[in-house]
Amino acid sequence: MVCGRSQKTARTRVLAVAVPAAVMSAVGLWGLDRGGMWRDEAVTFQVARRTVPQIWRLLHEVDAVHGLYYLFMHVVLAVRPGEVVLRLPSVCGAAATAALVAALGARLARPRVGLWAGLLYAVTPLAGHYAQEGRSYALVAAGGAGATLLLARALDERGGAHADADEDAAAEAEAGAGDGTVARAKSSRSRVWWVYGGVVAVTCLLHELAVLVLCAHALTLVLLRAPRRVWGAWARAAGAAVVALLPLALVSSGQSQQVEWLPVPDWESAERLLRNFAAGPGGPVFWGCLALMALGLTAGRTAAFAAPLMIVPPAFLMLLSQVKPLYHDRYVLYALAGAPLLIAAGADRLAAIAGRKAHRWAVAAAGALAVGLVFLDLLPLHREYRTLAHRPDDLAAVSALTAREVRPGDPVLFLPSLGRRTALAYPKGFRGVRDLALRAPGPESGTLYGSEVGPRELQRRLASVNRLWVLAEPYALRSRWFPGEPTERLKLVAVEERFVPRWEGERDGVTLRLYVRRPATASLAPPGRSPSPAPR
């Protein structure tokens, strides 16, 4: 009888984990092929297709924080390079996170809490958005959830934070009597701690700001009043993860100029993150989730894991960013796992009060149905997230514009050089054109977008050109932008002084403009107002 009940409980737990994973997979695969990459995905795509030595050389200059992810994607894209394959690891990462959230809820509370939490994670638009990004954030979220589950296992009530006796006595109570069984139980717990440290280390190497999950876990230990030996085991595992991260942190600190564009977060940033975590931008769903979160804070052990995970990493990073801006919601995506756990825990407490006589399967099904209604309410937002318009840019559209207008052999200037990312992601639109400023491509020069010639050589190349295309980023043709790099400065000045615009097209803010050499007596025509027809 006991064995049958145990098997039934095991099947229930498996179902509670499998259903959210399946739902998250379906949400992630829905609309996965958007028909275009945006700039960050394009970087992943072009870097991951380089050789391993070329990737290693690049990481010494830029993007060291994404090094492990690029090496991983190098293996993935070796199977078949393409936009769908580029995003599939993120879909798998999001599905794994939904399953891990469900497993965590089932362990900390009961299977229905895990089922509801996993489903809530799967239908949250923020999770769906990053499930379809060719970047590391969904994988980092899976690592954060996995590490939290391992912490919960290590702090199991029978041998962890809830044991008042030392580990030997707790292990003996768990395993029975005898020195051999006690030793095996201690060894098992020791392995869990080191696996925990390994998962944290790999997660941090995928993105170093995931190290803030350790701050959340430290607060969990405080809230659970963990005994000294548990603190010691955690400190050894966490310390090993931090030591593994140190070389990356030292290298990436020298590349901090890459995040200089990040603004200082304010109260609006915190409110936006809360709305994203609470399954929607506003309305009844948001306020209902917020109320259940508040109730979930009274859920004892579940709250001790979920609340620090949800609150500590974003709050710590926002505070740090008041001095040096480092905050973006994607950098703390892993903290999202705490929100559905709190909401599900609050719903469980509410169900326990309101439905004492209801069958537990009926309660679980009612909760799953409620999550389905939440998904229907959020459906317009999910659809919006699957459009190209929701991303900052669409490099495929820019490449298509170039393919229509630029002839093979035409000279092209990218202003600034990072605009070359369009040609790297979608080379078809630039086939046969002359990249006037390029000295060496990115793989050969150890740079993202290639190295460019100096001002003198560019002057020489421009002297023989009478017809010139300029592909400019939105800010590059504004009068107040003046680059500090000499070659970029020459591009801007020489084009305006020696050429006049004849035609202009725009896609996603990127400007493609045709210039012809200025006659000796001509005056500069206002951009885009020339009466001359298009080049074709």
N, C-alpha and C positions, 0 to 999 in steps of 0.2 A: 504493500500500500504506500509506504513511504517512498519506495523507488518509483512507483507510478506517478506520485505527486511531484517528485523531483523532475522526472522527464517532462511532465506537463509544464512545469515552471520554466524548464530550459527551452521548450518549444515556444512558449509565450515570449521569452526574452529574445529569441532569434527572430521571431515575427516582428517584435517591436523595433528591432534594429534594421531588418531587411526592408520593411515597407518604406521608411524615410529614405534609405539609400536608393531604392528604385524610383521614388518620386523625384528626388534630387537629380538623378540621372536623366529622367525624362525632361525636367525643367531645363537642365543644362544643354541637352541635345536639341531642344526646340529652337529653331532659328539659328543654329550654330554657324552656318555659312551665310554671313551677312554680305558677302560679295566685295569686301574691302577691309584692309587693315588700317588701324590708326598708328600714329607715330611710334608709340612704345612697342606695340606688337611688331611693327616693321623692324625695330632694332633687334628684338628677339629673333626674328626670322632671318635677318641677314647675318647676324653674329653667329648664330647656332650652326649655320651652314659653312662656316670657316673650318679649317683644320684645327686640331687641338693645340698645336704650337702657336697658331695665329690667335686663337682665343686667349691663350695664356699670356701672350705678349700684350694684347689689348688690355687685359685686366690690370696690368701694371700702370696704365695711364688713366683709364676710366672704367666705371661700372664694376669695380671689384665686388661691390655688394651683391651683384647678380651672378657672380662667377660660377658657383655651383649649379645654378639654374641653367645657365648657358651650356655648360658641359652636359647636363642631363638632356637638354633639348637638342644638342648635337646628335646624341644617340637616337632620340625620337624622330627627328627630321631626316635622319639617314635612311629610315624605312621608306618614307615618302614625303617630300617637302610639299606643303600646301597649307592653306588657312585652316581647314578643318582639323588636320593632324596637329597643327600648331596649338589649337585650343583644347584638344582632347585631354591632355594631362590635367588641365584645370577642371574639366568636367569630372574626371575621376577623383581629383582632390576634393571637390565640393561634395560629391557623393560619399566619399570616405568621411568627411567632416560630419555630414548629416547622420551617418551611421554611428560615429563616435559620440556625438551629442546624445543620440538615443541610448547608446550603451551606458553612458555616464548617468543619464537620468534614471535608467533602470537599476543601476547599481546603488545610486545614492538614495533613491526613493522606492519606486516600483515600476514594473514594465509600462503601465499606461502613461506615467510621467515621461519615460523615455520616448515612447511613441509620439506623444504630443510635442515634445521638445524637438525631436528629429524632424517631424513634419513641419513645424513652425520654421525651423531653420531652412528647410527646403523651399518654402513658399515666400521667404523674405526676399524682396527685390534686390537688396544689396548682395545677398549670397548668389542669386541668379546672375547678377551683372558680372561678378568676378569669376563665376564658373565659366564664362565665355570670353575671358581675357587671356591672350597668349603671354601671360606674365606669371610670376611665382606666387601671387598672393593667396590663391585658393589652396595651393600645396602647403604654404605656411600655416594657413588656418587649420588644415588637417593635422599638421605637426603639433600645433598648440592644443587642439582638442585631444590628440593622442597622449600628449604629455600629461594633461590634466586627468585623463582616465587612468594612466599609470600611477599618478599620485594617489588617486582614490583607492586604487588596488593596494598600494603600499600602506595606506592608512586604513585598511580594512578594520572594522570594529573589533575583530577577533585578535588583531595583532598589531594595531597601529595607534592612532591618536586617541582612541577611546579606551585604551587599556591603561589602567592605573598601575599595574605591575610592570616589571621590566620585560624585555623582549623574550627572555628565556621562559618565564612563567606564562606569558601570553601564548608562545608557541606550543608549550606543553598542553595548555588548555585547548588549543586548536587541534593539535594532532593526536592527542591522547597522552600516553605515558611512554617513558623510555628515552634514553639518550639519543638513540639513532633517529627517532622521529622528530625530536626537538632540533637536532642538528640539520635535518633535511628541511624543516620549516624555516629555520633561520637562513639557510642557504637560498631557499626559494625567495624569501623577502629581499635578500641581498641582491639576487639577480634582477628583481623588479626595479630596485633602485638604480642599478647600473644601466638597465635598459632605458629607464626614465632619463638618466643623464645623456645617453646616446641620442635619444629622440630629440631632446632639447637642443643638443649640439647641432644635429643635422638641420633642425628647423631654423636655428639662428644663422647657420651658414647659408641657408636659402635666402634669408633676409635678417640682417643683424639686429633690427629693432624688435624682433621677436623675443629678444632676451628679456624684455619687460614682463614676459609671462612669469618669470621667476619671482618678480615682485608680487604678482598676484598670488602665486603659490605660497610665498612667505606669509602673506596676510592670512591665507587659509589655515596655515599651521598655527598662527596666533589665535584665530577664532576657535579652532578646535582644541586649543590648549595641548598641543602635542608635547609628549615627554621629551626629555633631553636626548635620549638615544635616537629618537626619530629626527630631531633637529640635526644631530650629527650625521646621520645617514643622508638626509636631504642636502646638507651643506657640502658633503663630499661629492655627491652626484652633480649638484648645481655648479660647484667650483670647477669640476672637470669640464663641464660644458663651457663655462666662461673662459677657461684656459684655452680650449680649442678655438674659441672665437677671437681671442686676442690678436693673432696675426692679421685676420681680416679687418678688425677694427682699426689697427694701426695703418694699414694700407688705405682703407676707405676714408680715414680722417684727412688724408692728403688730397682727396678728391671731392671735398665738401662743396666745391664751387658748383657741382652738378645740381645741388638742391637750393641754390641761392634764390631761385624763383619762388620758393614757398613763402606764403605770407605768414604773419604772426596770427595764430588762432585766437578767436575771441568767443564771446558768449554765443554768437550766432553759429559758430563752428560746433560748439558743444550741443546746441539745440538740434542742429541738423543731424549730428551723429546719433543723438537719442532717438530722433524720428526714424532714422534708417534702421536702428536696432529694434525699434518697437513696431516693425512690420508695416511701415507706411508713413506717408508725409503728414497725415492728419485725419480728422474725422472720427467716427465711432470706433473704428478698428484701433487707431492709435491710442485713444483714451481708454478703451477697454484693456488693451495690452499693458498700458501704463498702470492701471488699477491692479491688474493681476501681478505685475512685477512687484508692486508695493506689498501685496499680500504674500508673494513668494519670499520676501525678505524675512518672513517669520518661519520659514520652512526648515530651520535648524541646519542640519548637515548639508543639504542641497544648497541652501543659501550661502553657506560658508565657502563653497566652491564656486558657485555661479556669480555671486555679487563681486568678489574681487576680480574674477576673470573679465567681467564686463566693464568694471569701473576703473581698476588700477592702471592698466596699460595706457588707455586713452588719456586719463587725467594726468598721469606722470609725463607723458609725451607733450601734452598741451602746456604744462607748467615749464618744462625744459625749453619748449619752443618760444617762450616769452623772452628768452635770452638768445637762443640760436634756433631759428625756425627749422623744424624737422617734421612737423605734423602734416599728415594727410590721412584721410579716413582709410585708404587702402593699406597703409602701414600698420593699422591696428585691426584689420579685418578679423584676425583670430580671436579678438575679444568679443565678436558677435556671438560666439557660442554660448556665452553666459546669459544672454538675454532670453532666448527661448527656454532655457532651463528654469530661469526665474518665473517666466510667464506660466510654464507648465506646472511648476510647483505651486504657484498661486491658484491655478485652476483646480489642481488636485485637492487643495485644502478647501476650496469652495465646494467642490463636488462631495467631499466627505461630510460637509455640513448640511448640504441641501439634499443629498440622495443617499441617506444611510441604508434604505431598504432596497435600493436599485441593485441589479446584478452588476458585477464588476465589468463584465464584457459589454453590457449596455452603456455603462459610463464611459468606457474606453472608446466605444464606437461613436457616442455622442460628441466626445472631445475631438475625434478625428473628423467628424462631420463639420464641427465648428471651424476647424482649420481649413477645410475645403471651402467654406463660405468666405473665410478671410482671403483665400486665394482668388476667388471670384471677384471680390471687392478690389483686389490689387491687380487684376488682370490687365487693365489699361496701362498700368505702370510697367508691368512685365513686357508688354508689347512695345512700349516706347524704348525700353532698354535694349531691345533687339533690332533697333533701327540704326542705320549708319549715322543719322542725324544726332543720336545721343552721344556719340564719341566726339572728341575735340576736332578731328579732321578725318578725311577720307582720301587716302593717298591713291587709291585706285581711280577715283574720279579725276584727280589732278593729272595722273598719268594718261588717262583717256583724252583729256583736253589737249595735252602735249602731242599725243599721237595724231590727233586731227589737224593740228596747225603747223607743227615743226617738221621740216623736210630733212631727210638724211643728208648729212654733211653740214647742216646749219650749226653755227657756233652758239653755245648756251653758257650763260653765267648763272650760278646759283648764289643767291643773296639772302642770307649768309650761307656758308658752306653746308650747314646742317640741312638745307633744303635739298641736298643731294639724296636724302633718305627716300624721297619718292622714286628716284631713278634706281636706287638699290633694291627697293621692295618690288617695283613694277618696271623692270627694264624694257619691256616691250614698247612703251610709249617713248623711249629715248634711244631706240635702236638706230645706230648710224650717226647720231649727233656728235658734235665736237665739244667736249667739256673743256672750255677755254682755260680755266684756272687750275685744272687738276694736274698735280705732279705725280702722285702715286696713289693707287686705290687703297681703300681701308685695310684689306687683308695684308697688303705688302708694307704699309706704313705703320701698322699697329694702332690705327685710329678708327673711330666709328664711321666717319664719312670721307676719309681720304685726306691726304696732305695736299696743300696747294702751293703753287709757285710764289716767289716773292714779287714785290711790286714792280721791279725792273723788268722781269721776264713777262709779267702780265701786260706791262706797257708795250712791249715788243709785239706780243700776240694781238693786242687790240689794234695796233697800227695797221694791220693788214685786213681788218674786218670792216666791211661797209654795212653789213646787215647782222643784227645781234638780237638773240632772244634772252630775256632775263626772267628767271623763275624766282619770285621773291616771297618771303614770308610776310604775313599781314603787317608786321611792324616795320619791315625793312625799308619801305618807300615813304614812311612818314618823315616829315622834315626834322622832327626833334631827335630822331635816332641817328647817332653818329658813332660807328664802331671804333674801338680802340686798336684793333688788329690792322696793321698796315695794308695787307692785301684786300681785306674787306672794305677798308676806307677808300682804297683806290677804285674798287668796283663801283662804289656809290658815286664818287666824285667824277670819275672819268666818263661814266655813262651819261650823267646829267650834263656834263660840259661838252662832250664830243658827239653826242647822238641826240636825236629827237624821236619821240614815241610815234608809232604809226598805228598800232592796234593793241588792244588789251582784252584779256579774258580772265575770269576769276572762278575758282572752285574752292569752296570751304575756306574762304579768306586768303587762299594762296593766289597770287597774281602772276599770270603769264603775259609778258609784255614784249612786243616787237619794237626794236629801235633800228633806225637807219642813221648813217653818218650825217652829221649836221653840215649843210652847206656853209661856206665861209661867211655869208651875209645873213643866214637864217637866225631867227630868234626862237627861243625854246617854246614849243607849244605846250599848252596844259595837258597833262597826262589824260589819255582816254578821250580827248576832244578833237583829235585830228579828223578832218573830213575824208582822209584817205580810206579806201575800202580795206577790208581784211586781206591778209596776204594770199588768200585763195578765193 
